[in-house]
Amino acid sequence: MAEILDYRIVVRVAAHGSLAGAARELDLAPDVVSKRLTRLEASLGIRLFNRTTRSLSLTEAGQQFSDHVAVALGAIEEAESAATGSLAEARGVLRVTAPTSFGRLHIAPALGRFLTEHPRVDLAVSLSDDFVDLAATGTDVAVRIMLPEDSSLVARRLTTNRRLLCATPDYLARHGVPRRFEDLEAHRLLAASGHSLWRLHGPAGPVLYRPRSRVTSDSSEVIRAAILGGLGIGLRSTWDVCDQLRSGELVQVLPDFEGDPGVGIYALYTSRAHVPRKIRAFVDFVAALIPPRPEWDRDLPVAEMPRGRVAALR
């Protein structure tokens, strides 16, 4: 009969995409991981992973099995947490996902402090701009930038996500300064493929605008680099470009139009009667890390835009 360790092995091999990575996390020898996995497959009568000398990937049956097992293991951790009481120390593997750029800039640098405060917690952090299914992947906490939505997830709002239209002074000097919203049609615009619809708010209310981006990329960081390189106008979050706005390397464009103020930064976790201490500890930690009025929104100057011709409408 399979043991809980065998199920943990499946989930961690699937997460790492390798036997060696799972072995390191579980503190097991790689040959032990391989043998237990082979024994489990024989017991189930199915192949969970396709293995070659160079790669390892889940089969369709393996993907379904791994997803269900991840949920089951989460329920076991929940039961353990409930049994040990609310005063129990946070412990176990905490699986967190966050947007790539935001996670790298504002979550990752603080993880050492979190681990120091909670020495019995191990972190498995995934940075991705995709909206990960928490239940299906066994993820404990997601930090997301989004509009409020009806969901089975518990959502704790951390702060507003302020977004501005911006460009370099050099770009505006060469291509003109847009004075009206319609002037954007004559400009080079830059947006990542996942942000192909700009949700803005202007003097007359909400505005939905679909820019024709001159650079196509699924990476928001590529678009950021393109904006800083003077290639066009983009919509960026202040947490991403506050230093450049303060230094004058970037200038706000059309200041009457900003991103939808309803978009916020949230910490999400699955709704449970007894929230494990490790989840509660991390959500509280992130909430303290990102206060309602974060540092990146303080004292942002509204730089004077360089003089230049007004861009003509196409």
N, C-alpha and C positions, 0 to 999 in steps of 0.2 A: 504494500500500500504506500502511496506517495506521502511524503512528509511535508510540513510547511516549508522547510528549507528548500525542497525541490521546487515549490511554487515561487519562492523568492528568487531562485536561480533563473527561472523562466523570465520573470519580469525584468530582472536586472540584465540578463543577456540581451533581451529585446531592447532595453533602453540604451545599452552601450554598443550593441551591434557586434559584440565580440565576447568570447569566453574569458579572455584575459582581463578585460575591463570589469566584468561581473565578479571574477575571482578576487580582484584587488578590493572591490567595494565590500564584498562579503567576507574578506580575510580567509579565503580558501585557496588551496592549490588549484591551478588550472585543470590538472588531470582529474581532480575530484569533481569539479564543475562539469567536465565533459562526461564522466562516467555516470553521474547522477542524472544528467539530462538524457543520456542514452537510455538509461533504465526507465525513466519516466515515459519516454516515447514508446518504449516496448510495452509498458504497462497499459498505456492508453490505446495502443494499436494505431497511432497516427504519427506522422512526421511533423514536428513543430517548427523545425528550422531547415532551410536549404543550406548545406555546408559545402564549400570548396576549399582548396588550400589557400585561397586569397580572400574569400568573403563569406559572410554569414547573413542570412536574411530569413525573416519569418515566412512560413507558408500561409496560405489563406486560413487554414484551420488553426495554425499557430497564432495568428493575429487575433482571432476570435477567442482562443483559449487564454492568451496573455491579457487581453482586455478584461475578461471576466475575473481572472485570478487577481489582477490589480485591484479591482473593486472589492473582492473578498478580503484581500490582505488589509485594505483600508478599514474594512468593518472590524477585523480582528484588532487592529490598533485602537480603534474607537472603543471596543469592548474592554480592552486592557486599561485604557485611560479612565473609563467610567468606573471600573472595578477598583483602581488605585486611589480614586478620589480627586477632588479639585485641587488639593494641596500638593499633588504629586509633581515631581520635577519633570520639566519638558525633556523628552527623550525620543530616540528613534530617528529614522531617516525622514527628512522633510523635503518633499518634492515641490519646487517652485518654478513658475514660468513668468517671464516678463518680456516686454518689447525689447528688441535688440539694442537700440541706441540708449533708451532710457535705463535699461538694466545695466548696461556697461558704464554709463556715466553716474548714475545715482543709487543703484542698488549694490552692485559688485564692490565698490570701495568700502562699504560699511559692513560687509559680511563677516569680516574678522572680528569686529566688535560683538556681533550677534553670537558668534560661536564662543567667544570668551564669556559672555553672559550666560550661555546655555551649553555647558561643556558636554552634555550627554546627547546633543543633537548633531546629526550629520546632515549636510546639505547636498541635494542633487538639483542643480540649477540649469534650466533650459532657457536660452534667450531666443525668442522667435516672435516675428510680427504676426504669425497666425494665431487665431483664437482656438486654443487647445481645449479639447473636451476633457474637463477635469475628471469626471467619473470614469470615462472609458480608458484614460491613460494612467489613472491612479495618482494624478497630480493633486497636491494638497492646497496650494495657494496660487492664484494668478493675479499679477498686477497688470491691469489693463487700462488703456486710454479709450474711452467710449462714451456714448450717450446712455443715460439710464434706460434699463430695459426690464420687462417682466421676465423673471427667470426663477428657476428652482434654486439658484445660487444665492448665498448671502453676499451682499455687496456693501462694503464700507467705503464711503466716499472720503478720499484723502484731501484732494484740492481740485480747483478748476484747472483745466489745461488751456492756458492762454496761447493763441496762435496769431501770428502777424504776417502780413505780406511784407517781404523784404528783398533787398537787392544790394549790390555793392555800389558805392558812389561812382566808381568807374563805369559800370554798366549804364547807370542813369545818365551820366555825362555823354556817353556815346549814343544812347538810344532814346533819350528824352525821358521826361518825368510824367507819368500818368496822373492827370488831374481829376478825371472822372472814371468811374468803374468801367465804362465802355471802352476806355483807352487801352485796357488790357488786351483787347483783341489785336492790337498792333504790336504787341510786345512778345518777346521770347519768354515763355512760361515753363516752369520746371516742376514736375510732380512725379512721385514714385507710382508704380502701377497699382499699389494698394491704396493710393490716395488720389484716385483719378476724379473724384468728386469733391470739390471744395464746399464745405458748409460754412457760410459766412453770415455775419449779422451787420447790417448797415443802418443808416438813418431811417430807412423805410421798413426795417424789419429783416427777416431771414432772406438769404440769397443762396441759391444752389447754382454752382458754376462748375462746368466741366472744362478744365484747361486742356489745350492741345500742347502737350509737353514736347519740347525740343529734344530731350534726352529721355530715353525709355530705360527703366531699370526697376527691378523688384527690391532694390536696396535703397532705403531712405537715406543712408549715409552717402551713397553715390550722389544723390540729388543735392544733399547738403554741400558736398564738395564742389558740385557744379555751380551752385549759387555763390559760394565763396570765391570761385574762380571767375566770376563776372559773366557767366553764361546766360543769366536771365533772372526772372522774378519767381520767388517761391513762397509757399505758405509754411512757416516753421513755428514750432513750439518755443516759448521763451526759455524752457529748461534746456533747450538744445543750442540756442544762439544768443543767450543773454550777454555773454562776455563780448561777443562781436558787436552787438548793438551798443554796449557801453563804450567800447573803444572807437566806434565809428567805422569799423570795418564793414558793417552792414547798416543799412538805413531802412527805417520803416516806410513802406509805400502805401498810399491811400489809407491814412490812419483812421478814417471814419468806418473802415471795413475791417473787422477782425473775425477770427474763428468763432463758431457757435459757442456762446458762453455756457451752454448746457453740457458740453463735452467735459468730462472730468477724469481724474485719475482715481482708480478704484483698486481695492484689494478684495478679491473674491474667493470664496471657499464653499464647498458643498454644505447644504443645510443639514445639520445633525442635531439630535437631542443633546448629545454630549460632545462638545468640540474638544478634540485632543489638545493638551497643553501646548504641544509644539506649534500647532496652528495658531492658537490664541496668542502665544508669545511672539510669533513672527508678525502677525497682523498688527499687534500693538507696537512692535518695534518699527515697522514701516510707517505707521501712523505718526510716531514721534519723529521719524526721519524726514517725513514730508508733511510739515504743518499746513494748516489751511492757507497761510500766506507765506509761501516758501521764499527762500533767499533769492532765487532766480528772477522773481517778479518785483523785487524791491528796487526803487530808484532807477528804473529804466528810463534813459533820456529819450525824448522825441527829437532826434537830430534833424536839423534843417536840411531839406533835400537840395542837392546841387541845382543850380539854374541850368535850364536847357529847354529845348523845344518841346512843345506838347506833342505827344505821339498822336498821329492821325488815325482815325478809325479805318479799318480795312473796308 
